[in-house]
Amino acid sequence: MFDIIIGRDEEDKKKYSDNGCGFIAKHFVGSKKEAHLTNPVKLDLCRPHIVGLFGKRGQGKSFSMGTIAEELMMLPEDISPNIGTVMIDTMGIFWSMKKPNEKDAHLLSEWDIYPRGFNVNICIPEGLEEMYKAENIDYDMTFAFAPKDLDLGSWALSFNIDLDSEMGILLTKVQRNANESGMLYSLDDLINHTKKESATDIVKEALVNRFLVAKDWGIFKEREPGTSIYDIVLPGRVSIVDISRFKLAVSSEGGWSVKALVVALLSRIILQERMRSRRLEELEEMEGRYVGRKLPITWMLIDEAHQFLPRKGMTPASLPLLQWIKIGREPGVSLLLATQMPNKLHEEAVSQCDVLISHRLTSKKDIQALSEIMQTYLRKGMGDFFDELPRLKGAAIILDDNSEHMYAMRMRPRMSWHAGGSPIAIKKNE
């Protein structure tokens, strides 16, 4: 029996074999009820990748995202310190990775793996700390950004302002003047700059009100540097950035806007720091000496990805994530985009996936979105591949762009507790 290695070219397979790969699934041979599990399926975790993780509700998409996160934390000791992972948790379900999955111990033993919890780093917005404490939600650290971290376009998208409008022109002046001061500034400073600018009282009041709303988001520091990215991207660990409570702290629509803003800031800062770190890595290799602190090669796993990188329209996160997709290979950043609706995900993101994992889909639009990028590999329709999958949780197809090959597989069970399952009103008898 041989291992199926996904995401690794032939040269790397010869050089590294399966070192630095994560065991994520087993291969199905046969179809429907006749299918049985055979070869292990392993995913390369050491090279930069764009991974699409799709599936309709209840088919195991978030579960599979957790499985890949587990594997990133189980890399060998000589590799683990070189990789850090950030997990964007939009539903508040991945905190449970700290606990072992005792309820599935028997199933895990059939896969020769056992329940275990993981030392994940749970990060929450600094301004929502009291809400988490009131609800007895455990966390490891808080994070916040400096207003200076946000560029003009992100402010405009967050506030839904057209930069060519009167308010957009005022916003441009306010941010430019604040940046030209050369100092860290707070939202109160931006409000004061707004009041001093020449514009109508109605326009100034409207922009001031938006900055006041931003103060309630709880993600900005007051005249202090933002949280160091080195406190979030940790060698060998997964940091779970819990942004689920924004939907309670602000309106539903505004909640997604703030979530996208957090993803935008994180992705921009990580990419900038990885570009700097990559230069240092090259310098160290050339000179054979330590030249400075470096950010680990970084994976970012994003649930509900179509909310941050939609096919139509823009969010504050759209441009930073597209940068990861276009230039992330050289600095060493990987992106996993998980969604129930691949047809709603930006077409460039879908087309650039070099690894694609899809649980069952039934929507014609979603199947068509996958068919468009996989048609060169297909001998039959996408719907036929889904029809042949056994009706089992975790069943999926996986496409490896390196080998231009597709496999049917079943994702392995989680070792850590999965809090994302559907509740049921029927309780077990004690």
Secondary structure, DSSP 4 states (H G I P E B T S, - for coil): ---EEES--HHHHHHHTTTTEEEEEEEEES-GGG-EEEEEEEEE-SS--EEEEE--TTSSHHHHHHHHHHHHTSS-TTTGGGEEEEEEESSS-GGGGGSB-GGGHHHHHHTT--------EEEEEGGGHHHHHHTT---SEEE-B-GGGS-HHHHHHHHT--TTSHHHHHHHHHHHHHHHTTS---HHHHHHHHHHSSS-HHHHHHHHHHHHHHHHTS-B-SSSPPPPGGGTS-TT-EEEEE-TTHHHHS-HHHHHHHHHHHHHHHHHHHHHHHHHHHHHHHHHHHH-S--S--PPEEEEEESSGGGTSBSSS--TTHHHHHHHHHHTTTTTEEEEEEES-GGGB-HHHHHT-SEEEEE----HHHHHHHHHHHTTT-SS-HHHHHHHS-S-TTEEEEEETTTTEEEEEEEPPPSB----SPP-SPPPP-
